[in-house]
Amino acid sequence: MSPRYVGRHSGGRPPRDANTPKVSPPHPPGLAARTVDRRTVKKIALWVALAVGLALSLAVLIGLVQGFHAMDHPPGGWCQDNSATCVHR
């Protein structure tokens, strides 16, 4: 039987004969080194970037809330003109 199609979908190899058993290459014992493919690395990088972006957004939001609170409740009793709690006598 000659191969009829050897192209990009077959990886450049002729089709395997159905009568031969499929044998995987032997793995060295004790070495469980797992290779990480590119897709997994991209997913991890995406989730890390999303977590960092969320953390920075929360830090900015907390800073804004603290700043607005500090404007309405000034330390030491000084008063700003545009504050809602400022009382002019």
ABEGO torsion letter per residue (X at the ends): XBBABBBAAAGGBBBBBAABBBBBBBBBBGBABBBBBAAAAAAAAAAAAAAAAAAAAAAAAAAAAAAAAAAABBBGGBBBAABAABBBX
